[in-house]
Amino acid sequence: MIWPFQRRKRKIARIVVEGAIDGGTRKHMLKALKDIEEQKFPALLLRINSPGGTVGDSQEIHAALKRLQDKIKIVVSFGNISASGGVYIAMAAPHVMANPGTITGSIGVILRGNNLAGLLDKVGVSFKVIKSGPYKDILAFDRPMTDPERDILQALIDSSYNQFVQAVATGRNLREEVVRSFADGRVFTGEQALELGLVDRLGMEEDARRWAAELANLDPDKAETVTFAPSKPVVSRFLSSQISGFTALSTGLETLEFELSTAGQPLWLYQP
């Protein structure tokens, strides 16, 4: 008799990181990685198609992947885009592949706020603020930023950026000064990423699957994948099957929700 977990040993686990990395991504990834470890898959194919996202969520995913890489083989495959936080989580894997035309890079940190003081003055709206300290309402949208506030936020960004650089240097076995030479927010293709040492090989997802199979001593021609996908609400599944263009609408709404929920947060996110 072949038990279910024995059958798993002949297959490759697959996870897709799609869209902005946030708390939902983290929750799904941590659960999936735990299930993959418990079910004793010999290899994981991690497909990333993401512009990045929140710093803390990316770091928790990165840490979970680092713990798992000692137990199973992990291969990362970059899709259309794997930038900023997408790069960060990939740095936890020892084997990374990109399409030649993948948009990647954007290694850096961004924090955006809004100054609506001029608009509020025109409509005659003002706010009365009582605060415990001078910086409690830092990045308030009803007034300009002060120089001391700018210095505080720049120090915060610099700290987050240094963490990113260190993760890339460690993950790719590069000197920090080498990483800093291209970690200035620029984006580049997968082909350029290979030259920089950010990825190991060029190829499609199928090539990455075959690579994972070889690393796990499986037959590349026969090794199947088992995808660990996040569950969707019943309403979402129904609408996606009934309404033409729902996917584009849903993506737009998700982007708007992400922008609103992360306003004022440091982000590892490619924002063209």
N, C-alpha and C positions, 0 to 999 in steps of 0.2 A: 504494500500500500504506500502511495506517495501522499504525504501530508501536505496541506496548503502551503505552509512555510517552506517546505522543500521545493515546491514548484516556484515559489518566489525567488529562490536562489538561482534560477535559470533566467530570470528576467531583470530588466533594468528599470529602476524607479525613475519617474520623470516629473519635474515640477516646472511650471511656467510662471515667471514673474512678469505680469502684463500691466502696463500703466504705472502711475505714480506709486511709489512705495510709501505706505502709511501704516496706521495701526492695524487695519484689516489685512494688509499684506503680511505684516509680522505675525499676527495671530494664525493665519493659514500656514505660513512657512514653518513656524515652530511646531505646530501640530503634525504637519506632514513629515517633517524631519524625524520627529519622535516615532511616528508610525513606521517609517522606512527602517529606522534602526531596530525597532522591536520585531519587525517582520523579516529582518536579516537579508535584505536585498544586498547583492554584492556590489552594486554600482548605482550611481545617481547621475542622471542627465539633467542639468539645470539650464533651462532656456530663459534668457533674459531679454525682454523687449520693453525697456523702461527708461524714461529720462532721469530717473532718480527720485528723491523724495526727502522725507524727514530724517534728520541725523540719528536720533535715538533708535528709531525702528530699523534703520539700515545697520546700525551697530549690533543690535540684538540678533539680527539674521546672520550677520557676519560671524558673530561669536558661536552661534549654533552650528554653522557650517564648519567652523574650525574644529569644534569638538567631534563632529561626525567624520571628518576626513581621516582621522586615525583608525576608523573602523571599516569604511567602505571607500571605493574609488569614486571620485567626483570629477565630472567634466562639465565645464560651463560652455554654453553655446550662445553667442551674441546674435540677436536678430536684427531688425531694422535699426534699432537704436539701443545702446546700452551705455548710458552716460551718467556721470556724477555718482549718485548713490547706487546706480546699477553697476558701475565699475567697483565701488567699494565692496559690495557683497561678493562680487566675483573674486576679489583678492583673497578670499578665504579658501579658494579652491586651488589645487596644485596644477590643474590642467585647464587652459582657457583657449577657446577657438572662436574666431569671428569671421563673418562674411567679409570678403574684400571691401565691400561698400558699406559695411556697418558704420553708423555714426556713433562714435564713442569719445571718450575723453571727458571734457568739461570738469576736470578735477579741481574743485574749489568749493567755496561756500557763498551763499547769497542770502541776504536778509532784506526784505522790502517792507516799507511802511508807506502810509499815505499822508500827505499834508493837505487838508481840505480847508485850511484857515481862510484862504481867499474866498472860496465859495460860501463858507459859513457867514463871513462878513457881509456878503452881498444879500443874503437872505435874512440877515439879522438874527442869527443864532449864535449863542455863546454858551460855554460850559463853566460852571463853578466847581472847582476841584479842591477837596480837602485831602491831604496826603501826609503819610508819616515821615517821608523823606523826599529829598529833591528829585530822586530818580524813580519814584514809584510809578509815575505815568510816562516812563520813557517810551518813545515812539507814539505818543498821543497824536491822533490825527487832526486835532483842532489847533495846533500850533507848530511853528518851525522847530526843528531839532537844535539843541544848543551844542556848542563845541565840546563841553565835558561829556555830554551824552554820546556824541559821535565817537569820542575816544573810548568810552566804555564799550560801546557796541563793536568798535573795530578790534579791541582786545579780545572780545568774545569770538568774533569771526576768525581772528588769527589763531586762537587756541583750537577751534574746530578744524581749521585748515591744516594745522600741524598734525593733528590726529590722522587726518586723511592721508597726508603725505607719508607718515610713518607706516600706515597700513599698506600702502602701495609698495613702498620700499621693502617691507618685510615679505609681503606676498609674492613679489616678483624678484626678490633677491637683487635689488638695485640699490645703489647709494642714494641717500636722501638728496644730495645736490643734483644728481642726475634726474630724479623725479621732479624736483622743483624747476628744472629747466624747461619742462613741458607742462607742468601742473599750474598753469596760469589762467585756467578757465577755457582755453581753446578746445575746439573739437577737431577730431581727425577721423580718417577712415580706418577700417580694420586693417587695411594694407599698411597704413602708416603706423598703426598701433603695433603691428608685428615688428617693424623696424625699431620701434622704441623699446621693445621688450615687454609691452603691456599684455600681449597675448602670445601664445606659443605656436599656434598654427592658424592657417586660413582654411575655411571650409563651411559647408552648410550643416544644418542640424543633423542630417543623416550621417554626415562624416563624423560628427561629434558622437553620435550614438554608436557607430562602429568602433570609434576610439575607446569609448567607455567599455564596450564589450571585450575588446582586446585586453584592456587593463585588468578586467575581472576574469580573464581566462574563459570567456564565453565565445561561442561561435558567432562572429559578426553577422553572418547570413541568416542566423536563426534566432538570435536573441531579440525578444520582443520587449516593448516598454509598457509600463503600467503608470498611467498619469494620475497624480494626486491633485485633483482640481478642487477649488473652493466651491462650496455648495451655494446655489442661488435660490432666492425666494421663489415660491411657486408663481407669484404674480410676474416676476421678471422673466421667468422662463416662458410664460404664456404670451406676454407682450412681445418678447423677442421673436416669437414664431408667428405672430399675427400682424404686427405693424411694420410696414415697409419703412426702412430708414431708422428703425428703433435703435440700432447699434450706434449710429452716429449721434443721435440725440442723447442716448445714455452716456456715451463717452464725454460729450460736452457738459452734461450735468455733473458727472463725476469730477471733471476738471475744475468746474466752478466751485463745487463743494470743497475740493482739496485746497483751492486758493483761499477760500474764506476761512477754512478751519486752521490753516497754517500761517495766517497773516501775523507778521511780527516774529516768526520763528526762523532760526538759521536753517537753511535747507541745502542739502547736497542734491541740487536739481538743475538740469539744463533748461533754461528759460530763454529761448531765442526772441 
